[in-house]
Amino acid sequence: MCICKPILAAVLATAGIIGGSLLVAAAPSVTEVAPAAEIGKPAPAFTMKDTDGKSHSLEDFKGKIVVLEWFCPTCPYSGGNGRRSIHNNGAVKELAKNLKAVDSDVVYLLVDSSTAKMRMSADDLAKKDAELKKAIGIESPILIDADTSVAKAYGAKSTPHMFVIDADGILRYHGAFSDQKKTNYVLGAVKSIKAGGTVEPTYVKQWGCGVRYQ
């Protein structure tokens, strides 16, 4: 029986055999990237240790408003000792006081995802943060995002980059700490949440030093 060449070529191509070799189709490459946190949706869960080794999870604060501030110990807008640093110039302490006046149960947490940027291990970064925490009087826990996975989940872009999560675990605001003048967007968001109103704005472009992912 004779199989003509066009038919044979079609059969071999269907079987994945060309020139006597079996061609195995490569599996499609799939890269899974977790979407960044979205306004109006549940904030990504996390569990991180602070500079004292204590573990903190978002679930721990269920029923409370949670404010997250992305932080870096060497950023002049965040942890540095210059006048632009929101920790060194008193801006964070003023915000904390005003937040407590609105809601005594509000939770304020710092997140440091700068292991890659600082080229430090999580332990060394925790030590550096602990030293700075003591030196400039930071009162809030500093959580170490060792592999930058929490920064990726939230889409954190800068230090500072702020996130406000309501008592139901829903993200209501993210972006800039303030307009660098009188308006603090975090305080405005918390006031709106407590009043049962709509948070506006829900996003303001953040400023500061960039966050580097691993």
N, C-alpha and C positions, 0 to 999 in steps of 0.2 A: 504494500500500500504506500502510495506516495503522498506526502503532505507538502503542498506548494509553499514556497518561501514566505510569501506575505502572511499566510495563515500561521506558519511555524513561528515567525517573528512575533506575531500577536500573542500566541500561546506563551512563548518564553517571557515576553514583557509582562504578561499577566502574572506569571509565576515568579517574576523578579529575577529571571536568569538571563544574563546578557554575556555573550562571549564565554560561556561555560562557568561563569561566576554567579553565585547567588547574592543578590542585592537585598540587604535588609534595611527597610526604611527606618530612619532614626525617629525615635519618639519625639513629639513636639516638645520644645523647651518651654516650661511654664515657670514663671517667676511670680511668686505670691507676695504681694506687698500689702500690708494691712492699711486700710484707708485711714486717713487722719480723722481725729475726732470731729464730729459735726454738731453744729448748733441745733438744739432741739432733740438730740438723740442721747442715749446713755453714754456717759463718759467712760472711756476704757478703764477696765479694772487694773489695779496694780498692787504689788507688794514689794516694798523696798526697805532697806535698813538705813537708819540714820547714823550720824557720826558717833553715837554711843553704842551702836550695834543693836538698837531696838528696832523691831520690825513694825512697819505701818502699812495697812491695806486700805484702799478706798472704802471697802465694806465696813471697816471699823467705825466710819463716820456717818453711817446711814442715818438719815433724819436731821443732818446738819449741813449747813452751807459750807462748802470747801473751796478755798482759794489756793491755787497752785502758782508758784512763781518759779520760772526757770532761772537758774543761778549759776554763776561761774566766779570763783574766788579771785581771778585776776582781771576780770572785765571791768573797765573803768565806769561802766554804767550800772554794774551789778554788785560785785564784791570788792572792787578796788577801794582804795582809801582816798580817792580824789573827791572834789566837790560835786562831780556829776553822778557819783555812785548813790543809788537810791537807799542803800543801807548806811553809807557813811554820812550823808547829808540830812538824815532824819526823816526822809520821805516815807519809808516803810513804817517807822514807829508812829508817825502821824496817822498813816492809813490804818494801822492796827488799832489805834485808839478810837478812831472814827468808826471803824467796823464794829468794835465791841459796843459802841453806843447804839448802833442800829440793831445788832444781834449779839448778845453775850456768848452765844454758843458757836459763833463762826470759827472755822478751823483754817489756819494759815500755815501752809507747808512750802518749803523750798525744795526744788529738785535740781540736783547737779548731775548733768549728763556729759561732763567734760573730760572723761577718762581718755578719749581719743585725742581731743584737742590739747590736753595737758601732757599727753603721753605718760600717763600714770596708771598704776594699778588702782583698783577700787579702794584698797586699804590705804594706800598713800594719799589718795584724793580725800578720803574721809579724815585723815590726820590733818591735812592742810586746811580743810574746811573747819575742823574743830578749833584749830589755832586762830583762824580768822573770826570765827563765831565768838570766841572769847575776847579777842582784841578789840572788835568794834561793837560788841554788845548785841549780837543777833540773838533774838529770843526764840524764834521759831525753829522747829526741827529742820535739819538739812538732810534730805534723803538722797542716797547715792544710786543713780541709775547706771549701774556698772557696765551694761552692754548697750546702752542707749536705746533699748527697746521701748521704754516708756516714752522717750522723746519722739520716737518714730510713730508710736501709736497716737500720740496727741498732735503730731505735726509741729512740734516746738521748733521755732526758727531762730530765736535770739535770746539773749540774757540782758534784760528780763523779757519774758513772754508770759503773759498772765492768762489763767483759765479760771472761770467761776462756774462751779457746779452746784446746783440747787439741792435741797434736802431730799429730793427724789432721785438723785444721781444723774440728773440731766444737765448737759453742758449748756449754759445760757450766755456766756460771753467768753471771747478770747481775743488777745491782741495786746495793744500797748498798755503799759502801766498807767500812763497819763499823757496829757498833751505837752508835758514838760513845763507847764505853767501852773494853772490853778485847777484844771479839770482832771479828776482821777476817775477813770472809767470803771475801775474795779468797785470803788465805793458806790458809784451810780448804779451798777448792776445789782449789787447786794441790796441797795435801798429799794429798787424796783421789785426784786424777788420778794422781799419782806412785805411790801405793800400789795402783793398779788397782781402786780401790773406786768406789762410787756417790757422786756429789757431792750433799750435802744441807746446807743448802737449795740449790735451783737458782735461786731468786729471792727477794730481800728488797727491799721497797719502797725506792727510792732517795730520798735527801734532797739538798738543796743548792739552787742557782739553776737556774731553768728554761732549757732550750735552745729557741731560737727558730729556726724554719725559714724559708728564703726562699720 
